[in-house]
Amino acid sequence: MPTLHLAEHQDSEPIELALAQRDQIADALPRAVIQPAQGSDNAYVISPKNYVGVIKAGGYTIEIAPKLDISRVLFLIAYALNPRYWQDHVVEFEDAPTLHEAIARPFADFTERATRRGPLHGYQSIDDSLPGVRGRIRFADQLRRHQRITSPIEVTYDEFTPDIEENRLLLGAIGKLLHLRFLTESTKQLLRRATHRLADVEHVRYDRRRIPNPQITRLNQHYERPLALARLILGDETIELSGQAVTSTGLLFDMANVFESFVHVALKEALGLSNREFPKNARGHGLYLDDSERIRLRPDLSWWDRGNCVMVGDVKYKKTVDGEGKEPDLYQLLAYTTATRVRTGFLVYAAGESGSVTHSVPLAGKNLAVTTLTLSNDPEAILAEIGALADQITDTHYQAGPALSAT
């Protein structure tokens, strides 16, 4: 399968594609821009926009390189997964040649360590029809199916087995990575070895929007790291299409979603808040701009105290050239501050002039604070910028008085 090498937010050279190939790539990368190349009837220029990673579509393996160093992308992803997780392994894989290798290799290593002495076992409740009694008789099913208490017996019993959710998640992630075939041979060998150890585990096809999240206990604590990456691999932004001619699989991420998730988690940690106090997209709080509740608002950042919003903000994976913010983004933030009735809103950009600028809107009684993070910095420096933003938010919260008077 030939490979197309693309770069995040860059136009490709003209690529000859049949209409079916073009449509399959467009389906696999729905937010990408695919335009006809000038002077050609069957060549196209592809801009993947915010996508990074690898995906198979249209008869090609499409590799999309990120603008940031791979280690920085991995830091953002890992920190959003677990703030205490990234420190243990991100630095070890800074030299990985691709983003998917940088994710697959630590997953393979962690899975190897977790299953080296055999896979985790647990008790599963099983319903079965047996010639004798084992466990508990299901009397309702017995009478409905057989009209009498006789063989076979409908029973429920507990079995100590490796076929549990934790191992199913690991096996599902292994299968997805091996299907890429775009990994180093040493990584693939580790993944195949783990597959043999999980031979008695059922293969499950997970819906990426509803990946199970097993509770970490003393018994499965050694699975915590591989499970975190397994959920990432199975729940990424990859679009999987079923059909005879249209298939696409891969490990693909939308950097806008990655950046938003990172800022949300990092600010929540810096402010010392819970998910309930600092939900993403104001989840659990119906927020509307109008009285008839037809204009729904979902800010990226919001801090809630006893049912009242005390801070609101938005995150943009884009560059602000002058550091003052772009007009549509400021209008959106003004709508958020109006709906939540907070005095100051915060707008966080991924690149641009460093520092912060605050716009006063006296007619609305609002302040719009614009902040830029420098993602090319070391992780510690990025987190220091998050800490400074958290301090600014805290100061604004505790100093907040009545809204600015309209003039």
C-alpha positions in Angstrom: 0.0 0.0 0.0 1.6 3.3 -1.0 2.1 6.0 1.6 1.0 9.7 1.5 3.1 12.0 3.7 1.1 15.0 4.9 1.8 17.7 7.5 -0.7 19.2 9.9 -2.2 22.5 8.5 -0.1 22.3 5.3 -1.2 21.8 1.7 0.2 18.7 0.0 1.7 18.6 -3.4 -0.9 17.6 -6.1 -1.9 14.0 -5.7 -3.6 12.0 -8.5 -6.8 10.4 -7.2 -9.7 8.6 -8.7 -13.1 10.0 -7.5 -13.7 7.0 -5.3 -10.3 7.4 -3.7 -11.0 11.1 -3.1 -14.3 10.4 -1.5 -12.9 7.6 0.8 -10.2 10.0 2.0 -12.8 12.7 2.6 -14.9 10.3 4.6 -11.9 9.3 6.7 -10.8 12.9 7.3 -14.1 14.8 7.4 -12.6 18.1 8.5 -9.7 18.0 6.0 -9.8 20.2 2.9 -9.5 18.4 -0.5 -9.4 20.7 -3.5 -8.7 20.2 -7.2 -5.2 21.1 -8.2 -4.9 23.9 -10.8 -4.4 22.7 -14.3 -5.3 19.1 -13.7 -8.5 17.1 -14.0 -7.7 14.2 -11.6 -5.1 15.7 -9.1 -6.0 17.1 -5.7 -4.3 19.1 -2.9 -5.0 17.9 0.6 -4.8 19.9 3.8 -5.4 17.7 6.8 -6.1 20.7 9.0 -5.8 19.7 12.7 -5.4 15.9 12.1 -2.2 14.1 13.1 -1.3 10.4 13.1 -1.8 7.6 10.6 -4.8 6.2 8.8 -5.6 3.9 5.9 -8.0 5.2 3.3 -8.5 5.3 -0.4 -5.9 2.7 -1.1 -3.2 4.7 0.8 -1.5 4.7 4.2 -1.8 8.4 5.1 0.8 9.6 7.6 0.2 13.1 9.0 3.1 14.7 10.9 2.3 17.2 13.7 3.5 20.8 13.7 4.9 20.3 17.2 7.6 17.9 18.2 6.2 14.4 18.7 7.3 14.5 22.4 5.1 17.6 22.9 2.1 16.0 21.3 2.6 12.9 23.4 2.9 15.1 26.5 -0.4 16.9 25.8 -2.2 13.6 25.2 -0.7 11.8 28.2 -1.3 14.6 30.6 -4.9 14.9 29.5 -5.2 11.1 30.2 -3.7 11.4 33.7 -1.6 14.3 35.1 0.6 12.0 37.1 1.1 9.5 34.2 3.0 11.5 31.7 6.1 12.1 33.9 6.9 8.3 33.9 7.3 7.7 30.2 7.1 10.6 27.9 10.8 11.5 28.1 11.7 7.9 27.3 10.2 8.0 23.9 11.1 11.4 22.6 13.1 9.9 19.8 10.2 7.9 18.4 10.0 8.4 14.6 6.2 8.8 14.4 3.4 9.7 16.8 1.7 6.3 16.5 5.1 4.6 17.3 5.5 6.9 20.3 2.1 5.7 21.6 2.4 2.0 20.6 5.8 1.4 22.1 5.0 2.4 25.7 1.7 0.6 25.4 3.6 -2.6 24.2 6.1 -2.2 27.0 3.5 -1.6 29.7 1.4 -4.5 28.5 4.5 -6.8 28.4 5.2 -5.9 32.1 1.6 -6.3 33.2 1.1 -9.7 31.6 4.6 -11.2 32.0 3.5 -13.5 34.8 0.1 -14.3 33.1 -3.0 -12.2 32.4 -5.2 -10.8 35.2 -8.0 -13.1 36.2 -11.4 -12.2 37.6 -14.8 -13.7 38.4 -17.4 -13.6 35.6 -21.0 -14.4 36.1 -22.1 -17.0 33.5 -25.6 -18.1 32.5 -25.6 -21.7 31.1 -27.7 -24.8 30.6 -26.0 -27.8 32.3 -26.9 -31.5 32.9 -26.4 -30.9 36.7 -26.5 -28.1 39.2 -23.7 -25.6 39.4 -24.0 -22.3 41.2 -27.6 -21.0 41.4 -30.6 -22.4 39.5 -32.5 -19.7 37.5 -36.0 -21.0 38.4 -37.9 -18.5 36.2 -35.8 -19.4 33.1 -36.0 -23.1 34.0 -39.8 -23.2 34.1 -40.2 -20.9 31.1 -38.0 -23.1 28.9 -38.5 -26.6 30.2 -41.8 -26.4 32.3 -40.2 -28.7 35.0 -37.2 -29.1 37.2 -35.2 -31.6 35.1 -32.1 -31.8 33.0 -30.8 -29.5 31.4 -30.7 -27.1 34.4 -30.7 -23.3 33.8 -28.0 -22.1 36.2 -25.8 -19.1 37.0 -22.3 -19.6 38.3 -19.1 -17.6 38.8 -16.0 -18.6 36.9 -12.4 -17.4 37.5 -11.2 -16.5 34.0 -8.9 -14.2 32.1 -11.9 -13.2 29.9 -12.5 -9.9 31.7 -12.9 -6.3 30.6 -9.3 -5.3 31.4 -7.9 -8.0 29.1 -10.5 -7.3 26.4 -9.4 -3.7 26.3 -5.7 -4.7 26.0 -6.5 -7.2 23.3 -8.6 -4.7 21.4 -5.9 -2.1 21.4 -3.3 -4.7 20.4 -5.4 -5.7 17.4 -5.9 -2.2 16.3 -2.2 -1.4 16.5 -1.1 -4.6 14.6 -3.6 -3.8 11.9 -1.7 -0.6 11.2 1.4 -2.6 10.3 3.2 0.7 10.3 5.3 0.1 13.5 8.8 -1.0 14.2 9.4 -4.8 14.2 10.4 -4.8 17.9 7.1 -3.1 18.9 5.1 -5.6 16.8 6.9 -8.5 18.4 6.0 -7.3 21.9 2.4 -6.9 20.8 2.2 -10.4 19.2 3.7 -11.9 22.4 1.0 -10.2 24.5 -1.7 -11.6 22.0 -0.5 -15.1 22.8 -0.9 -14.5 26.5 -4.4 -13.3 26.0 -5.5 -16.3 23.8 -8.4 -17.1 26.1 -9.8 -13.6 25.9 -12.8 -12.6 23.7 -12.1 -10.2 20.9 -14.5 -7.2 21.4 -15.2 -4.4 18.9 -15.6 -1.3 21.0 -17.6 1.8 20.1 -14.9 4.6 20.4 -17.5 6.9 22.0 -18.2 4.5 24.8 -14.9 2.8 25.9 -15.2 1.1 29.3 -13.2 2.5 32.1 -12.5 -0.3 34.7 -12.0 0.9 38.2 -8.4 0.7 39.3 -8.1 -1.4 42.6 -5.3 -3.1 44.5 -5.9 -6.2 42.4 -5.5 -4.6 38.9 -3.2 -1.7 39.8 -0.4 -3.2 37.6 -2.7 -2.8 34.6 -3.3 1.0 35.2 -0.7 2.3 32.6 -1.5 -0.1 29.7 -5.2 0.4 30.3 -4.9 4.2 30.1 -3.2 3.9 26.7 -5.6 1.1 25.5 -8.5 3.5 26.1 -6.7 6.2 24.2 -5.9 3.9 21.3 -9.5 2.5 21.1 -11.2 5.9 21.7 -9.2 8.2 19.4 -10.6 10.3 16.6 -10.2 7.5 14.0 -13.2 7.1 11.7 -13.9 3.5 11.0 -16.2 2.8 8.0 -17.7 -0.5 7.2 -18.4 -1.7 3.6 -16.9 -3.6 0.7 -15.0 -0.8 -0.9 -14.8 1.9 1.8 -12.6 1.0 4.8 -10.4 3.2 7.0 -8.5 2.3 10.1 -5.7 4.0 12.0 -4.6 6.0 14.9 -5.7 9.6 14.3 -6.0 12.6 16.6 -7.6 16.0 16.1 -5.1 18.4 17.7 -7.9 20.9 18.5 -9.5 18.3 20.7 -6.2 17.2 22.2 -5.3 20.9 23.1 -8.8 21.6 24.6 -8.6 18.4 26.7 -5.1 19.2 27.9 -6.0 22.8 29.0 -9.2 21.6 30.7 -7.4 18.9 32.7 -4.3 21.0 33.5 -6.4 24.0 34.7 -8.6 21.7 36.8 -5.5 20.3 38.4 -3.9 23.7 39.0 -7.2 25.1 40.5 -7.6 22.0 42.7 -11.2 21.4 41.4 -13.2 18.2 40.8 -14.8 17.2 37.5 -18.2 18.3 38.9 -16.9 21.8 39.8 -14.9 22.1 36.5 -16.8 20.1 33.9 -15.8 20.1 30.2 -18.3 21.9 27.9 -20.4 22.8 31.0 -21.6 19.2 31.1 -24.5 18.8 33.5 -25.4 22.5 33.3 -27.9 23.6 30.7 -26.5 26.9 29.4 -28.4 29.1 26.9 -28.0 32.6 25.5 -31.7 33.3 25.1 -34.8 33.1 27.3 -36.5 30.6 25.1 -33.5 28.2 25.5 -33.0 27.7 21.8 -29.4 28.9 21.6 -27.3 26.3 23.5 -23.8 27.2 24.7 -21.1 24.8 25.5 -18.0 26.6 26.7 -14.8 24.6 26.9 -14.0 25.8 30.5 -16.4 26.6 33.3 -16.1 26.7 37.1 -19.3 26.0 39.1 -19.8 26.7 42.8 -23.1 25.5 44.3 -24.9 25.7 41.0 -23.6 29.1 40.0 -20.9 29.7 37.3 -18.0 31.7 38.7 -15.7 31.5 35.7 -16.1 30.7 32.0 -13.6 30.4 29.2 -12.9 29.1 25.7 -9.9 27.3 24.2 -8.7 27.8 20.6 -6.1 25.6 18.9 -5.0 28.5 16.6 -2.6 31.4 16.5 -3.4 34.9 17.6 -0.8 37.1 15.7 -1.0 40.2 17.9 -1.9 38.4 21.2 -5.2 40.3 21.4 -7.5 37.6 20.1 -9.6 37.2 17.0 -12.9 39.0 16.7 -15.2 35.9 16.3 -13.5 34.3 19.3 -14.0 37.4 21.4 -17.7 37.6 20.3 -18.1 34.0 21.4 -16.5 34.6 24.7 -18.7 37.6 25.3 -21.8 35.4 24.7 -20.4 33.0 27.3 -19.9 35.7 29.9 -23.4 37.1 29.2 -25.1 33.7 29.6 -23.2 32.8 32.8 -23.4 36.4 34.3 -19.7 36.3 35.1 -17.7 39.5 34.9 -14.5 38.1 33.3 -14.1 35.5 30.6 -10.8 33.8 29.6 -9.7 33.0 26.0 -6.7 30.6 25.7 -4.8 30.3 22.4 -2.2 27.7 21.4 0.2 30.1 19.7 0.9 33.7 19.1 2.3 36.7 21.1 3.1 35.6 24.6 1.6 37.2 27.7 -2.0 38.3 28.3 -4.3 41.1 27.2 -7.6 42.1 28.8 -10.4 43.8 26.8 -12.9 45.9 28.7 -16.4 45.9 27.3 -18.2 48.6 29.5 -21.5 48.5 27.7 -21.8 44.8 28.6 -20.0 45.1 31.9 -17.5 42.4 30.9 -13.8 41.8 30.8 -12.3 39.5 28.1 -8.9 38.2 29.1 -6.7 36.7 26.3 -3.9 34.3 27.1 -1.4 32.4 24.9 0.4 29.1 25.8 3.7 28.4 24.2 3.5 24.7 23.2 7.0 24.6 21.9 8.3 25.0 25.5 9.3 22.2 27.8 6.4 20.5 29.6 7.4 22.1 32.9 7.3 25.6 31.3 3.9 24.9 29.7 2.6 23.8 33.1 4.1 26.9 34.7 2.0 29.0 32.2 -1.1 27.0 33.1 -0.3 27.8 36.8 0.0 31.5 36.1 -3.4 31.4 34.3 -4.9 29.5 37.3 -3.6 32.2 39.6 -5.2 34.9 37.4 -8.5 33.0 37.4 -8.4 32.6 41.2 -7.6 36.3 41.7 -10.4 37.3 39.4 -12.8 35.0 41.2 -12.1 36.2 44.7 -11.8 39.8 43.7 -15.0 39.8 41.6 -17.5 42.4 42.7 -20.6 43.8 40.8 -20.3 43.7 37.0 -18.8 46.8 35.3 -21.4 49.6 35.1 -22.7 50.1 31.6 -22.0 53.6 30.2 
